[in-house]
Amino acid sequence: MKQSLSVAVFAVLLSASPFVRAQQSEIAQNKSKDSVLLQEEENGTITVSNIKIDGQLMALETHEDGKFKLRDLEEAWRYDSLWLKELHSNADLFSDMLLEVQNDSELEEAFEVDLPTDTLKARLARMNEKTPFNITYNSSLESVIKSFLTRRRDLMQRMITASQFYFPLFEQELDNQNIPLEIKYLAIVESALNPKARSRVGAKGLWQFMYSTGKMYGLDVSSYVDERHDPIMATKAASKYLSRLYDIFGDWDLALAAYNSGPGNVNKAIRRSGGYENYWNIRPFLPRETAGYLPAFLATMYIFEYAEEHGLQYKKADRPYFETDTVHVKNLITFDQISKLVDIGTEELEMLNPAYKLNIIPKVEGKNYALRLPIAKIGKFVSNEEEIYAYAKKELDSLEKPLPNMVTAEDQIRYRVKSGDYLGKIAEQYGVGVSQIKSWNGLRSNNLRVGQRLTIYPRKPYIAQKTSKSSNSGTTVAGGSKIHTVQSGDSLWTISKKYPGVSIENLREWNGISGNNLKPGTKLKLCDCSS
């Protein structure tokens, strides 16, 4: 990949251009500050909209068809679009790759492919000389390679094509972390190069991070953003995680196995094997998916190394690949607005910016969010940045419905055990395992007591709920606790719905209620006032 041009080259204030100075002068002379000025040109009518932000008038130029015309300083640059069709099609390939990895380790089916065993042995030996992985011939690996070359031939061809977009990005981040560049093939095994991939257990993105592991390595998850889907951020996190696993095991094969199933399962396999530490020796004792994991990785590496020998080509799309660059976004803006202002399809924006869950780039204090665009579009965005933000703000202010509130999922919570709770129920609520809760809290049994506090690291986003500050029938009492005065028609269910975080079981426990009958006028506690 060529060195990306710095966006600083384009950071020229639009107010310095003759066009804007002329328009601002005409606006200042107009008596009506809220009017829309019309200016005739040879190629049709141009509308200049008055937008006043912080006392300054902002001007955006549009054509008769309603499209915005933002002038870039480098209008001679023309780049074709991304391979959207090729990259979007990878979504269906994720399940195919997952099925291949989970296949029985010993494939009995005979595959017709021109690959003599002696030739394969020689090629694997050459690969072993230039990689830190232990690549040696065995019949299981041969079966997987031949399966990829026959049953999954189309998948591998598509991966070779799509890799031309992702691999330069991977290699840069892997090199920064001093990770073997061959790790880039792992993203094919994990997600079939689909940044939106999601497994049945909730792992997401190109590198299939679970929620808690992603948070451990700095990946932000909120109502707007999931950085597990961001190619660069997720690759950085995967590099750090793999580096840590290599520090533990001192072997890249075992590090990959631990990446898939966790260090604990690898350690168990080592013990059950009698102390062996070579992947192929402990493989029979690993989970089924992990047993197929490294062979799939090595088979992918082989096919990329010897693609031409097997008739697989680095197919060029009809439109050539172009470079992209990023700009830090200073104010909240939507994909629809960017699409309209910079003249780029929302589908392309989604492909370039997969981390934004609602097609909205938020503004959050202490956070820097970036927008990735083709270089030709970056110039237009930066050169007209203030005007773009002004337009976006004016449009958003006029919306009837408010945008979603920014809520960040907590990476650690303190859970208070309630009546009726048990470890399996709590584990399901937060997407974790019973054994994990026991480990985090030093529990020797499954027994819990009401009021017990548990530390939990949720695997799926948990949004902390806050009790309502006010209610028609809620009254603050001494000690900061709250009560609810039962009204005619109230039930435990309707009362619990009025106060987020308060359940029917809570009301029964806190008020000594065994049945469902409530008398109007009864005062119910809305908290455990003794804690």
ABEGO torsion letter per residue (X at the ends): XBBBBBAAAABBBAAABAAAAAAAAAAAABABAABBBBBBBAAEBBBBBBBBBGGBBBBBBBBAAGBBBBBBABAABBBBBBBAAAAAAAAAAAAAAAAAAABBABBABBBBBBBBAAAAAAAAAAAAAABABBBBBBAAAAAAAAAAAAAAAAAAAAAAAAAAAAAAAAAAAAAAAGBBAAAAAAAAAAAGGBAABBBAAGBBEAAGBBAAAAAAAGBBBBAABBAAABAAAAAAAAAAAAAAAAAAAGBAAAAAAAAAAEAAAAAAAAAAAGGBABAAAAAAABBAAAAAAAAAAAAAAAAAAAAAAAGBBBBBBABBBBBBBBBBBABBBBAAAAAAAAGBBAAAAAAABAABAAGBBBBBBGBBBBBBBBAAAAAAAAAAAAAAAAAAAAAAAABABBBBBBBBBBABBBBBBBBGBBAAAAAAAAGBBAAAAAAAAGBABABBBBGBBBBBBBABBBBBBBBBABBAABBBBBGGBBBBBBBBGBBAAAAAAABBGBBAAAAAAAAGBABABBBBGBBBBABBAAX
